[in-house]
């Protein structure tokens, strides 16, 4: 399929997480080009199961996993272990949850242009 791999953060314009109510946080992976979005989806590297494994969660904690083609985006919502603001919660705003996504390795061919690369 591909000659090498590149980290997700080199392909996506935005990788972020945020609070999605008291019991969930959500993460967005947004691409500029539809072709890059489609390539990443087609590789099958980012799935409900792979995200659960990356975060050390059972897949049922992934509340929502959506490949949103009109927005060139993948949206992932995860049920929190602790409600936002509860004792034991370490990220009330959910803004630090995206970090493990940054270095997901995506298969890439040498003849494909990495978005934003000169």
Phi and psi restraints in degrees (range 20) as a CNS / XPLOR table:
assign (resid 1 and name C) (resid 2 and name N)
       (resid 2 and name CA) (resid 2 and name C) 1.0 -141.9 20.0 2
assign (resid 2 and name N) (resid 2 and name CA)
       (resid 2 and name C) (resid 3 and name N) 1.0 154.7 20.0 2
assign (resid 2 and name C) (resid 3 and name N)
       (resid 3 and name CA) (resid 3 and name C) 1.0 -83.0 20.0 2
assign (resid 3 and name N) (resid 3 and name CA)
       (resid 3 and name C) (resid 4 and name N) 1.0 -30.5 20.0 2
assign (resid 3 and name C) (resid 4 and name N)
       (resid 4 and name CA) (resid 4 and name C) 1.0 -148.9 20.0 2
assign (resid 4 and name N) (resid 4 and name CA)
       (resid 4 and name C) (resid 5 and name N) 1.0 -168.3 20.0 2
assign (resid 4 and name C) (resid 5 and name N)
       (resid 5 and name CA) (resid 5 and name C) 1.0 -139.5 20.0 2
assign (resid 5 and name N) (resid 5 and name CA)
       (resid 5 and name C) (resid 6 and name N) 1.0 157.4 20.0 2
assign (resid 5 and name C) (resid 6 and name N)
       (resid 6 and name CA) (resid 6 and name C) 1.0 -130.9 20.0 2
assign (resid 6 and name N) (resid 6 and name CA)
       (resid 6 and name C) (resid 7 and name N) 1.0 150.4 20.0 2
assign (resid 6 and name C) (resid 7 and name N)
       (resid 7 and name CA) (resid 7 and name C) 1.0 -70.2 20.0 2
assign (resid 7 and name N) (resid 7 and name CA)
       (resid 7 and name C) (resid 8 and name N) 1.0 145.7 20.0 2
assign (resid 7 and name C) (resid 8 and name N)
       (resid 8 and name CA) (resid 8 and name C) 1.0 -51.8 20.0 2
assign (resid 8 and name N) (resid 8 and name CA)
       (resid 8 and name C) (resid 9 and name N) 1.0 -37.7 20.0 2
assign (resid 8 and name C) (resid 9 and name N)
       (resid 9 and name CA) (resid 9 and name C) 1.0 -64.1 20.0 2
assign (resid 9 and name N) (resid 9 and name CA)
       (resid 9 and name C) (resid 10 and name N) 1.0 -16.8 20.0 2
assign (resid 9 and name C) (resid 10 and name N)
       (resid 10 and name CA) (resid 10 and name C) 1.0 -84.9 20.0 2
assign (resid 10 and name N) (resid 10 and name CA)
       (resid 10 and name C) (resid 11 and name N) 1.0 -12.9 20.0 2
assign (resid 10 and name C) (resid 11 and name N)
       (resid 11 and name CA) (resid 11 and name C) 1.0 -106.0 20.0 2
assign (resid 11 and name N) (resid 11 and name CA)
       (resid 11 and name C) (resid 12 and name N) 1.0 -31.1 20.0 2
assign (resid 11 and name C) (resid 12 and name N)
       (resid 12 and name CA) (resid 12 and name C) 1.0 -94.0 20.0 2
assign (resid 12 and name N) (resid 12 and name CA)
       (resid 12 and name C) (resid 13 and name N) 1.0 141.4 20.0 2
assign (resid 12 and name C) (resid 13 and name N)
       (resid 13 and name CA) (resid 13 and name C) 1.0 -71.8 20.0 2
assign (resid 13 and name N) (resid 13 and name CA)
       (resid 13 and name C) (resid 14 and name N) 1.0 -40.3 20.0 2
assign (resid 13 and name C) (resid 14 and name N)
       (resid 14 and name CA) (resid 14 and name C) 1.0 -136.7 20.0 2
assign (resid 14 and name N) (resid 14 and name CA)
       (resid 14 and name C) (resid 15 and name N) 1.0 133.2 20.0 2
assign (resid 14 and name C) (resid 15 and name N)
       (resid 15 and name CA) (resid 15 and name C) 1.0 -131.9 20.0 2
assign (resid 15 and name N) (resid 15 and name CA)
       (resid 15 and name C) (resid 16 and name N) 1.0 115.7 20.0 2
assign (resid 15 and name C) (resid 16 and name N)
       (resid 16 and name CA) (resid 16 and name C) 1.0 -145.3 20.0 2
assign (resid 16 and name N) (resid 16 and name CA)
       (resid 16 and name C) (resid 17 and name N) 1.0 164.6 20.0 2
assign (resid 16 and name C) (resid 17 and name N)
       (resid 17 and name CA) (resid 17 and name C) 1.0 -138.3 20.0 2
assign (resid 17 and name N) (resid 17 and name CA)
       (resid 17 and name C) (resid 18 and name N) 1.0 156.4 20.0 2
assign (resid 17 and name C) (resid 18 and name N)
       (resid 18 and name CA) (resid 18 and name C) 1.0 -161.2 20.0 2
assign (resid 18 and name N) (resid 18 and name CA)
       (resid 18 and name C) (resid 19 and name N) 1.0 165.1 20.0 2
assign (resid 18 and name C) (resid 19 and name N)
       (resid 19 and name CA) (resid 19 and name C) 1.0 -64.0 20.0 2
assign (resid 19 and name N) (resid 19 and name CA)
       (resid 19 and name C) (resid 20 and name N) 1.0 139.1 20.0 2
assign (resid 19 and name C) (resid 20 and name N)
       (resid 20 and name CA) (resid 20 and name C) 1.0 -130.1 20.0 2
assign (resid 20 and name N) (resid 20 and name CA)
       (resid 20 and name C) (resid 21 and name N) 1.0 48.8 20.0 2
assign (resid 20 and name C) (resid 21 and name N)
       (resid 21 and name CA) (resid 21 and name C) 1.0 101.3 20.0 2
assign (resid 21 and name N) (resid 21 and name CA)
       (resid 21 and name C) (resid 22 and name N) 1.0 -179.2 20.0 2
assign (resid 21 and name C) (resid 22 and name N)
       (resid 22 and name CA) (resid 22 and name C) 1.0 -68.8 20.0 2
assign (resid 22 and name N) (resid 22 and name CA)
       (resid 22 and name C) (resid 23 and name N) 1.0 -23.6 20.0 2
assign (resid 22 and name C) (resid 23 and name N)
       (resid 23 and name CA) (resid 23 and name C) 1.0 -115.9 20.0 2
assign (resid 23 and name N) (resid 23 and name CA)
       (resid 23 and name C) (resid 24 and name N) 1.0 0.2 20.0 2
assign (resid 23 and name C) (resid 24 and name N)
       (resid 24 and name CA) (resid 24 and name C) 1.0 -140.7 20.0 2
assign (resid 24 and name N) (resid 24 and name CA)
       (resid 24 and name C) (resid 25 and name N) 1.0 155.8 20.0 2
assign (resid 24 and name C) (resid 25 and name N)
       (resid 25 and name CA) (resid 25 and name C) 1.0 -129.1 20.0 2
assign (resid 25 and name N) (resid 25 and name CA)
       (resid 25 and name C) (resid 26 and name N) 1.0 157.4 20.0 2
assign (resid 25 and name C) (resid 26 and name N)
       (resid 26 and name CA) (resid 26 and name C) 1.0 -128.5 20.0 2
assign (resid 26 and name N) (resid 26 and name CA)
       (resid 26 and name C) (resid 27 and name N) 1.0 148.3 20.0 2
assign (resid 26 and name C) (resid 27 and name N)
       (resid 27 and name CA) (resid 27 and name C) 1.0 -125.0 20.0 2
assign (resid 27 and name N) (resid 27 and name CA)
       (resid 27 and name C) (resid 28 and name N) 1.0 141.0 20.0 2
assign (resid 27 and name C) (resid 28 and name N)
       (resid 28 and name CA) (resid 28 and name C) 1.0 -122.4 20.0 2
assign (resid 28 and name N) (resid 28 and name CA)
       (resid 28 and name C) (resid 29 and name N) 1.0 135.7 20.0 2
assign (resid 28 and name C) (resid 29 and name N)
       (resid 29 and name CA) (resid 29 and name C) 1.0 -120.4 20.0 2
assign (resid 29 and name N) (resid 29 and name CA)
       (resid 29 and name C) (resid 30 and name N) 1.0 114.0 20.0 2
assign (resid 29 and name C) (resid 30 and name N)
       (resid 30 and name CA) (resid 30 and name C) 1.0 -120.9 20.0 2
assign (resid 30 and name N) (resid 30 and name CA)
       (resid 30 and name C) (resid 31 and name N) 1.0 133.7 20.0 2
assign (resid 30 and name C) (resid 31 and name N)
       (resid 31 and name CA) (resid 31 and name C) 1.0 -112.5 20.0 2
assign (resid 31 and name N) (resid 31 and name CA)
       (resid 31 and name C) (resid 32 and name N) 1.0 148.0 20.0 2
assign (resid 31 and name C) (resid 32 and name N)
       (resid 32 and name CA) (resid 32 and name C) 1.0 -73.4 20.0 2
assign (resid 32 and name N) (resid 32 and name CA)
       (resid 32 and name C) (resid 33 and name N) 1.0 -45.8 20.0 2
assign (resid 32 and name C) (resid 33 and name N)
       (resid 33 and name CA) (resid 33 and name C) 1.0 -101.3 20.0 2
assign (resid 33 and name N) (resid 33 and name CA)
       (resid 33 and name C) (resid 34 and name N) 1.0 134.2 20.0 2
assign (resid 33 and name C) (resid 34 and name N)
       (resid 34 and name CA) (resid 34 and name C) 1.0 -59.0 20.0 2
assign (resid 34 and name N) (resid 34 and name CA)
       (resid 34 and name C) (resid 35 and name N) 1.0 -33.7 20.0 2
assign (resid 34 and name C) (resid 35 and name N)
       (resid 35 and name CA) (resid 35 and name C) 1.0 -64.1 20.0 2
assign (resid 35 and name N) (resid 35 and name CA)
       (resid 35 and name C) (resid 36 and name N) 1.0 -40.2 20.0 2
assign (resid 35 and name C) (resid 36 and name N)
       (resid 36 and name CA) (resid 36 and name C) 1.0 -68.0 20.0 2
assign (resid 36 and name N) (resid 36 and name CA)
       (resid 36 and name C) (resid 37 and name N) 1.0 -44.2 20.0 2
assign (resid 36 and name C) (resid 37 and name N)
       (resid 37 and name CA) (resid 37 and name C) 1.0 -56.5 20.0 2
assign (resid 37 and name N) (resid 37 and name CA)
       (resid 37 and name C) (resid 38 and name N) 1.0 -49.8 20.0 2
assign (resid 37 and name C) (resid 38 and name N)
       (resid 38 and name CA) (resid 38 and name C) 1.0 -62.3 20.0 2
assign (resid 38 and name N) (resid 38 and name CA)
       (resid 38 and name C) (resid 39 and name N) 1.0 -40.6 20.0 2
assign (resid 38 and name C) (resid 39 and name N)
       (resid 39 and name CA) (resid 39 and name C) 1.0 -60.3 20.0 2
assign (resid 39 and name N) (resid 39 and name CA)
       (resid 39 and name C) (resid 40 and name N) 1.0 -49.1 20.0 2
assign (resid 39 and name C) (resid 40 and name N)
       (resid 40 and name CA) (resid 40 and name C) 1.0 -60.8 20.0 2
assign (resid 40 and name N) (resid 40 and name CA)
       (resid 40 and name C) (resid 41 and name N) 1.0 -44.6 20.0 2
assign (resid 40 and name C) (resid 41 and name N)
       (resid 41 and name CA) (resid 41 and name C) 1.0 -61.9 20.0 2
assign (resid 41 and name N) (resid 41 and name CA)
       (resid 41 and name C) (resid 42 and name N) 1.0 -45.6 20.0 2
assign (resid 41 and name C) (resid 42 and name N)
       (resid 42 and name CA) (resid 42 and name C) 1.0 -66.0 20.0 2
assign (resid 42 and name N) (resid 42 and name CA)
       (resid 42 and name C) (resid 43 and name N) 1.0 -25.6 20.0 2
assign (resid 42 and name C) (resid 43 and name N)
       (resid 43 and name CA) (resid 43 and name C) 1.0 -65.9 20.0 2
assign (resid 43 and name N) (resid 43 and name CA)
       (resid 43 and name C) (resid 44 and name N) 1.0 -25.7 20.0 2
assign (resid 43 and name C) (resid 44 and name N)
       (resid 44 and name CA) (resid 44 and name C) 1.0 73.9 20.0 2
assign (resid 44 and name N) (resid 44 and name CA)
       (resid 44 and name C) (resid 45 and name N) 1.0 13.3 20.0 2
assign (resid 44 and name C) (resid 45 and name N)
       (resid 45 and name CA) (resid 45 and name C) 1.0 -73.9 20.0 2
assign (resid 45 and name N) (resid 45 and name CA)
       (resid 45 and name C) (resid 46 and name N) 1.0 -38.1 20.0 2
assign (resid 45 and name C) (resid 46 and name N)
       (resid 46 and name CA) (resid 46 and name C) 1.0 -102.5 20.0 2
assign (resid 46 and name N) (resid 46 and name CA)
       (resid 46 and name C) (resid 47 and name N) 1.0 107.3 20.0 2
assign (resid 46 and name C) (resid 47 and name N)
       (resid 47 and name CA) (resid 47 and name C) 1.0 -136.2 20.0 2
assign (resid 47 and name N) (resid 47 and name CA)
       (resid 47 and name C) (resid 48 and name N) 1.0 169.8 20.0 2
assign (resid 47 and name C) (resid 48 and name N)
       (resid 48 and name CA) (resid 48 and name C) 1.0 -54.4 20.0 2
assign (resid 48 and name N) (resid 48 and name CA)
       (resid 48 and name C) (resid 49 and name N) 1.0 -44.8 20.0 2
assign (resid 48 and name C) (resid 49 and name N)
       (resid 49 and name CA) (resid 49 and name C) 1.0 -69.3 20.0 2
assign (resid 49 and name N) (resid 49 and name CA)
       (resid 49 and name C) (resid 50 and name N) 1.0 -40.7 20.0 2
assign (resid 49 and name C) (resid 50 and name N)
       (resid 50 and name CA) (resid 50 and name C) 1.0 -69.1 20.0 2
assign (resid 50 and name N) (resid 50 and name CA)
       (resid 50 and name C) (resid 51 and name N) 1.0 -35.3 20.0 2
assign (resid 50 and name C) (resid 51 and name N)
       (resid 51 and name CA) (resid 51 and name C) 1.0 -68.5 20.0 2
assign (resid 51 and name N) (resid 51 and name CA)
       (resid 51 and name C) (resid 52 and name N) 1.0 -42.7 20.0 2
assign (resid 51 and name C) (resid 52 and name N)
       (resid 52 and name CA) (resid 52 and name C) 1.0 -58.8 20.0 2
assign (resid 52 and name N) (resid 52 and name CA)
       (resid 52 and name C) (resid 53 and name N) 1.0 -44.8 20.0 2
assign (resid 52 and name C) (resid 53 and name N)
       (resid 53 and name CA) (resid 53 and name C) 1.0 -64.0 20.0 2
assign (resid 53 and name N) (resid 53 and name CA)
       (resid 53 and name C) (resid 54 and name N) 1.0 -42.3 20.0 2
assign (resid 53 and name C) (resid 54 and name N)
       (resid 54 and name CA) (resid 54 and name C) 1.0 -58.9 20.0 2
assign (resid 54 and name N) (resid 54 and name CA)
       (resid 54 and name C) (resid 55 and name N) 1.0 -38.3 20.0 2
assign (resid 54 and name C) (resid 55 and name N)
       (resid 55 and name CA) (resid 55 and name C) 1.0 -93.6 20.0 2
assign (resid 55 and name N) (resid 55 and name CA)
       (resid 55 and name C) (resid 56 and name N) 1.0 -0.3 20.0 2
assign (resid 55 and name C) (resid 56 and name N)
       (resid 56 and name CA) (resid 56 and name C) 1.0 66.7 20.0 2
assign (resid 56 and name N) (resid 56 and name CA)
       (resid 56 and name C) (resid 57 and name N) 1.0 38.2 20.0 2
assign (resid 56 and name C) (resid 57 and name N)
       (resid 57 and name CA) (resid 57 and name C) 1.0 -117.0 20.0 2
assign (resid 57 and name N) (resid 57 and name CA)
       (resid 57 and name C) (resid 58 and name N) 1.0 154.2 20.0 2
assign (resid 57 and name C) (resid 58 and name N)
       (resid 58 and name CA) (resid 58 and name C) 1.0 -70.5 20.0 2
assign (resid 58 and name N) (resid 58 and name CA)
       (resid 58 and name C) (resid 59 and name N) 1.0 142.9 20.0 2
assign (resid 58 and name C) (resid 59 and name N)
       (resid 59 and name CA) (resid 59 and name C) 1.0 -53.7 20.0 2
assign (resid 59 and name N) (resid 59 and name CA)
       (resid 59 and name C) (resid 60 and name N) 1.0 -28.2 20.0 2
assign (resid 59 and name C) (resid 60 and name N)
       (resid 60 and name CA) (resid 60 and name C) 1.0 -68.7 20.0 2
assign (resid 60 and name N) (resid 60 and name CA)
       (resid 60 and name C) (resid 61 and name N) 1.0 -14.5 20.0 2
assign (resid 60 and name C) (resid 61 and name N)
       (resid 61 and name CA) (resid 61 and name C) 1.0 -76.1 20.0 2
assign (resid 61 and name N) (resid 61 and name CA)
       (resid 61 and name C) (resid 62 and name N) 1.0 -16.1 20.0 2
assign (resid 61 and name C) (resid 62 and name N)
       (resid 62 and name CA) (resid 62 and name C) 1.0 -79.9 20.0 2
assign (resid 62 and name N) (resid 62 and name CA)
       (resid 62 and name C) (resid 63 and name N) 1.0 100.8 20.0 2
assign (resid 62 and name C) (resid 63 and name N)
       (resid 63 and name CA) (resid 63 and name C) 1.0 -70.1 20.0 2
assign (resid 63 and name N) (resid 63 and name CA)
       (resid 63 and name C) (resid 64 and name N) 1.0 -39.2 20.0 2
assign (resid 63 and name C) (resid 64 and name N)
       (resid 64 and name CA) (resid 64 and name C) 1.0 -145.6 20.0 2
assign (resid 64 and name N) (resid 64 and name CA)
       (resid 64 and name C) (resid 65 and name N) 1.0 136.1 20.0 2
assign (resid 64 and name C) (resid 65 and name N)
       (resid 65 and name CA) (resid 65 and name C) 1.0 -137.4 20.0 2
assign (resid 65 and name N) (resid 65 and name CA)
       (resid 65 and name C) (resid 66 and name N) 1.0 110.0 20.0 2
assign (resid 65 and name C) (resid 66 and name N)
       (resid 66 and name CA) (resid 66 and name C) 1.0 -127.6 20.0 2
assign (resid 66 and name N) (resid 66 and name CA)
       (resid 66 and name C) (resid 67 and name N) 1.0 126.9 20.0 2
assign (resid 66 and name C) (resid 67 and name N)
       (resid 67 and name CA) (resid 67 and name C) 1.0 -94.3 20.0 2
assign (resid 67 and name N) (resid 67 and name CA)
       (resid 67 and name C) (resid 68 and name N) 1.0 104.8 20.0 2
assign (resid 67 and name C) (resid 68 and name N)
       (resid 68 and name CA) (resid 68 and name C) 1.0 -101.3 20.0 2
assign (resid 68 and name N) (resid 68 and name CA)
       (resid 68 and name C) (resid 69 and name N) 1.0 91.9 20.0 2
assign (resid 68 and name C) (resid 69 and name N)
       (resid 69 and name CA) (resid 69 and name C) 1.0 -60.3 20.0 2
assign (resid 69 and name N) (resid 69 and name CA)
       (resid 69 and name C) (resid 70 and name N) 1.0 -41.8 20.0 2
assign (resid 69 and name C) (resid 70 and name N)
       (resid 70 and name CA) (resid 70 and name C) 1.0 -59.3 20.0 2
assign (resid 70 and name N) (resid 70 and name CA)
       (resid 70 and name C) (resid 71 and name N) 1.0 -24.8 20.0 2
assign (resid 70 and name C) (resid 71 and name N)
       (resid 71 and name CA) (resid 71 and name C) 1.0 -107.5 20.0 2
assign (resid 71 and name N) (resid 71 and name CA)
       (resid 71 and name C) (resid 72 and name N) 1.0 6.0 20.0 2
assign (resid 71 and name C) (resid 72 and name N)
       (resid 72 and name CA) (resid 72 and name C) 1.0 49.9 20.0 2
assign (resid 72 and name N) (resid 72 and name CA)
       (resid 72 and name C) (resid 73 and name N) 1.0 47.8 20.0 2
assign (resid 72 and name C) (resid 73 and name N)
       (resid 73 and name CA) (resid 73 and name C) 1.0 -138.8 20.0 2
assign (resid 73 and name N) (resid 73 and name CA)
       (resid 73 and name C) (resid 74 and name N) 1.0 153.6 20.0 2
assign (resid 73 and name C) (resid 74 and name N)
       (resid 74 and name CA) (resid 74 and name C) 1.0 -117.0 20.0 2
assign (resid 74 and name N) (resid 74 and name CA)
       (resid 74 and name C) (resid 75 and name N) 1.0 127.9 20.0 2
assign (resid 74 and name C) (resid 75 and name N)
       (resid 75 and name CA) (resid 75 and name C) 1.0 -117.1 20.0 2
assign (resid 75 and name N) (resid 75 and name CA)
       (resid 75 and name C) (resid 76 and name N) 1.0 130.1 20.0 2
assign (resid 75 and name C) (resid 76 and name N)
       (resid 76 and name CA) (resid 76 and name C) 1.0 -127.8 20.0 2
assign (resid 76 and name N) (resid 76 and name CA)
       (resid 76 and name C) (resid 77 and name N) 1.0 122.5 20.0 2
assign (resid 76 and name C) (resid 77 and name N)
       (resid 77 and name CA) (resid 77 and name C) 1.0 -114.6 20.0 2
assign (resid 77 and name N) (resid 77 and name CA)
       (resid 77 and name C) (resid 78 and name N) 1.0 131.8 20.0 2
assign (resid 77 and name C) (resid 78 and name N)
       (resid 78 and name CA) (resid 78 and name C) 1.0 -121.2 20.0 2
assign (resid 78 and name N) (resid 78 and name CA)
       (resid 78 and name C) (resid 79 and name N) 1.0 133.9 20.0 2
assign (resid 78 and name C) (resid 79 and name N)
       (resid 79 and name CA) (resid 79 and name C) 1.0 -72.6 20.0 2
assign (resid 79 and name N) (resid 79 and name CA)
       (resid 79 and name C) (resid 80 and name N) 1.0 127.8 20.0 2
assign (resid 79 and name C) (resid 80 and name N)
       (resid 80 and name CA) (resid 80 and name C) 1.0 -67.7 20.0 2
assign (resid 80 and name N) (resid 80 and name CA)
       (resid 80 and name C) (resid 81 and name N) 1.0 150.3 20.0 2
assign (resid 80 and name C) (resid 81 and name N)
       (resid 81 and name CA) (resid 81 and name C) 1.0 -70.9 20.0 2
assign (resid 81 and name N) (resid 81 and name CA)
       (resid 81 and name C) (resid 82 and name N) 1.0 -40.1 20.0 2
assign (resid 81 and name C) (resid 82 and name N)
       (resid 82 and name CA) (resid 82 and name C) 1.0 -122.7 20.0 2
assign (resid 82 and name N) (resid 82 and name CA)
       (resid 82 and name C) (resid 83 and name N) 1.0 144.2 20.0 2
assign (resid 82 and name C) (resid 83 and name N)
       (resid 83 and name CA) (resid 83 and name C) 1.0 -63.1 20.0 2
assign (resid 83 and name N) (resid 83 and name CA)
       (resid 83 and name C) (resid 84 and name N) 1.0 150.0 20.0 2
assign (resid 83 and name C) (resid 84 and name N)
       (resid 84 and name CA) (resid 84 and name C) 1.0 -55.7 20.0 2
assign (resid 84 and name N) (resid 84 and name CA)
       (resid 84 and name C) (resid 85 and name N) 1.0 125.9 20.0 2
assign (resid 84 and name C) (resid 85 and name N)
       (resid 85 and name CA) (resid 85 and name C) 1.0 89.9 20.0 2
assign (resid 85 and name N) (resid 85 and name CA)
       (resid 85 and name C) (resid 86 and name N) 1.0 -10.3 20.0 2
assign (resid 85 and name C) (resid 86 and name N)
       (resid 86 and name CA) (resid 86 and name C) 1.0 -70.3 20.0 2
assign (resid 86 and name N) (resid 86 and name CA)
       (resid 86 and name C) (resid 87 and name N) 1.0 160.0 20.0 2
assign (resid 86 and name C) (resid 87 and name N)
       (resid 87 and name CA) (resid 87 and name C) 1.0 -59.2 20.0 2
assign (resid 87 and name N) (resid 87 and name CA)
       (resid 87 and name C) (resid 88 and name N) 1.0 131.2 20.0 2
assign (resid 87 and name C) (resid 88 and name N)
       (resid 88 and name CA) (resid 88 and name C) 1.0 99.2 20.0 2
assign (resid 88 and name N) (resid 88 and name CA)
       (resid 88 and name C) (resid 89 and name N) 1.0 -16.1 20.0 2
assign (resid 88 and name C) (resid 89 and name N)
       (resid 89 and name CA) (resid 89 and name C) 1.0 -72.9 20.0 2
assign (resid 89 and name N) (resid 89 and name CA)
       (resid 89 and name C) (resid 90 and name N) 1.0 130.1 20.0 2
assign (resid 89 and name C) (resid 90 and name N)
       (resid 90 and name CA) (resid 90 and name C) 1.0 -107.1 20.0 2
assign (resid 90 and name N) (resid 90 and name CA)
       (resid 90 and name C) (resid 91 and name N) 1.0 -5.6 20.0 2
assign (resid 90 and name C) (resid 91 and name N)
       (resid 91 and name CA) (resid 91 and name C) 1.0 -146.8 20.0 2
assign (resid 91 and name N) (resid 91 and name CA)
       (resid 91 and name C) (resid 92 and name N) 1.0 78.0 20.0 2
assign (resid 91 and name C) (resid 92 and name N)
       (resid 92 and name CA) (resid 92 and name C) 1.0 -53.9 20.0 2
assign (resid 92 and name N) (resid 92 and name CA)
       (resid 92 and name C) (resid 93 and name N) 1.0 -40.0 20.0 2
assign (resid 92 and name C) (resid 93 and name N)
       (resid 93 and name CA) (resid 93 and name C) 1.0 -89.6 20.0 2
assign (resid 93 and name N) (resid 93 and name CA)
       (resid 93 and name C) (resid 94 and name N) 1.0 -6.6 20.0 2
assign (resid 93 and name C) (resid 94 and name N)
       (resid 94 and name CA) (resid 94 and name C) 1.0 68.8 20.0 2
assign (resid 94 and name N) (resid 94 and name CA)
       (resid 94 and name C) (resid 95 and name N) 1.0 13.2 20.0 2
assign (resid 94 and name C) (resid 95 and name N)
       (resid 95 and name CA) (resid 95 and name C) 1.0 -82.5 20.0 2
assign (resid 95 and name N) (resid 95 and name CA)
       (resid 95 and name C) (resid 96 and name N) 1.0 -5.0 20.0 2
assign (resid 95 and name C) (resid 96 and name N)
       (resid 96 and name CA) (resid 96 and name C) 1.0 -109.6 20.0 2
assign (resid 96 and name N) (resid 96 and name CA)
       (resid 96 and name C) (resid 97 and name N) 1.0 5.5 20.0 2
assign (resid 96 and name C) (resid 97 and name N)
       (resid 97 and name CA) (resid 97 and name C) 1.0 -78.1 20.0 2
assign (resid 97 and name N) (resid 97 and name CA)
       (resid 97 and name C) (resid 98 and name N) 1.0 -16.0 20.0 2
assign (resid 97 and name C) (resid 98 and name N)
       (resid 98 and name CA) (resid 98 and name C) 1.0 -76.0 20.0 2
assign (resid 98 and name N) (resid 98 and name CA)
       (resid 98 and name C) (resid 99 and name N) 1.0 -19.1 20.0 2
assign (resid 98 and name C) (resid 99 and name N)
       (resid 99 and name CA) (resid 99 and name C) 1.0 -52.0 20.0 2
assign (resid 99 and name N) (resid 99 and name CA)
       (resid 99 and name C) (resid 100 and name N) 1.0 -45.0 20.0 2
assign (resid 99 and name C) (resid 100 and name N)
       (resid 100 and name CA) (resid 100 and name C) 1.0 -60.6 20.0 2
assign (resid 100 and name N) (resid 100 and name CA)
       (resid 100 and name C) (resid 101 and name N) 1.0 -22.4 20.0 2
assign (resid 100 and name C) (resid 101 and name N)
       (resid 101 and name CA) (resid 101 and name C) 1.0 -71.2 20.0 2
assign (resid 101 and name N) (resid 101 and name CA)
       (resid 101 and name C) (resid 102 and name N) 1.0 -27.6 20.0 2
assign (resid 101 and name C) (resid 102 and name N)
       (resid 102 and name CA) (resid 102 and name C) 1.0 -54.5 20.0 2
assign (resid 102 and name N) (resid 102 and name CA)
       (resid 102 and name C) (resid 103 and name N) 1.0 -41.5 20.0 2
assign (resid 102 and name C) (resid 103 and name N)
       (resid 103 and name CA) (resid 103 and name C) 1.0 -102.1 20.0 2
assign (resid 103 and name N) (resid 103 and name CA)
       (resid 103 and name C) (resid 104 and name N) 1.0 15.5 20.0 2
assign (resid 103 and name C) (resid 104 and name N)
       (resid 104 and name CA) (resid 104 and name C) 1.0 -58.3 20.0 2
assign (resid 104 and name N) (resid 104 and name CA)
       (resid 104 and name C) (resid 105 and name N) 1.0 128.1 20.0 2
assign (resid 104 and name C) (resid 105 and name N)
       (resid 105 and name CA) (resid 105 and name C) 1.0 -85.8 20.0 2
assign (resid 105 and name N) (resid 105 and name CA)
       (resid 105 and name C) (resid 106 and name N) 1.0 123.7 20.0 2
assign (resid 105 and name C) (resid 106 and name N)
       (resid 106 and name CA) (resid 106 and name C) 1.0 -107.5 20.0 2
assign (resid 106 and name N) (resid 106 and name CA)
       (resid 106 and name C) (resid 107 and name N) 1.0 125.5 20.0 2
assign (resid 106 and name C) (resid 107 and name N)
       (resid 107 and name CA) (resid 107 and name C) 1.0 -56.3 20.0 2
assign (resid 107 and name N) (resid 107 and name CA)
       (resid 107 and name C) (resid 108 and name N) 1.0 138.1 20.0 2
assign (resid 107 and name C) (resid 108 and name N)
       (resid 108 and name CA) (resid 108 and name C) 1.0 -146.9 20.0 2
assign (resid 108 and name N) (resid 108 and name CA)
       (resid 108 and name C) (resid 109 and name N) 1.0 138.4 20.0 2
assign (resid 108 and name C) (resid 109 and name N)
       (resid 109 and name CA) (resid 109 and name C) 1.0 -89.2 20.0 2
assign (resid 109 and name N) (resid 109 and name CA)
       (resid 109 and name C) (resid 110 and name N) 1.0 145.0 20.0 2
assign (resid 109 and name C) (resid 110 and name N)
       (resid 110 and name CA) (resid 110 and name C) 1.0 -59.9 20.0 2
assign (resid 110 and name N) (resid 110 and name CA)
       (resid 110 and name C) (resid 111 and name N) 1.0 -29.2 20.0 2
assign (resid 110 and name C) (resid 111 and name N)
       (resid 111 and name CA) (resid 111 and name C) 1.0 -84.3 20.0 2
assign (resid 111 and name N) (resid 111 and name CA)
       (resid 111 and name C) (resid 112 and name N) 1.0 0.1 20.0 2
assign (resid 111 and name C) (resid 112 and name N)
       (resid 112 and name CA) (resid 112 and name C) 1.0 -93.4 20.0 2
assign (resid 112 and name N) (resid 112 and name CA)
       (resid 112 and name C) (resid 113 and name N) 1.0 141.7 20.0 2
assign (resid 112 and name C) (resid 113 and name N)
       (resid 113 and name CA) (resid 113 and name C) 1.0 -84.2 20.0 2
assign (resid 113 and name N) (resid 113 and name CA)
       (resid 113 and name C) (resid 114 and name N) 1.0 127.3 20.0 2
assign (resid 113 and name C) (resid 114 and name N)
       (resid 114 and name CA) (resid 114 and name C) 1.0 -75.5 20.0 2
assign (resid 114 and name N) (resid 114 and name CA)
       (resid 114 and name C) (resid 115 and name N) 1.0 126.5 20.0 2
assign (resid 114 and name C) (resid 115 and name N)
       (resid 115 and name CA) (resid 115 and name C) 1.0 -53.7 20.0 2
assign (resid 115 and name N) (resid 115 and name CA)
       (resid 115 and name C) (resid 116 and name N) 1.0 134.8 20.0 2
assign (resid 115 and name C) (resid 116 and name N)
       (resid 116 and name CA) (resid 116 and name C) 1.0 83.2 20.0 2
assign (resid 116 and name N) (resid 116 and name CA)
       (resid 116 and name C) (resid 117 and name N) 1.0 -8.1 20.0 2
assign (resid 116 and name C) (resid 117 and name N)
       (resid 117 and name CA) (resid 117 and name C) 1.0 -81.1 20.0 2
assign (resid 117 and name N) (resid 117 and name CA)
       (resid 117 and name C) (resid 118 and name N) 1.0 144.9 20.0 2
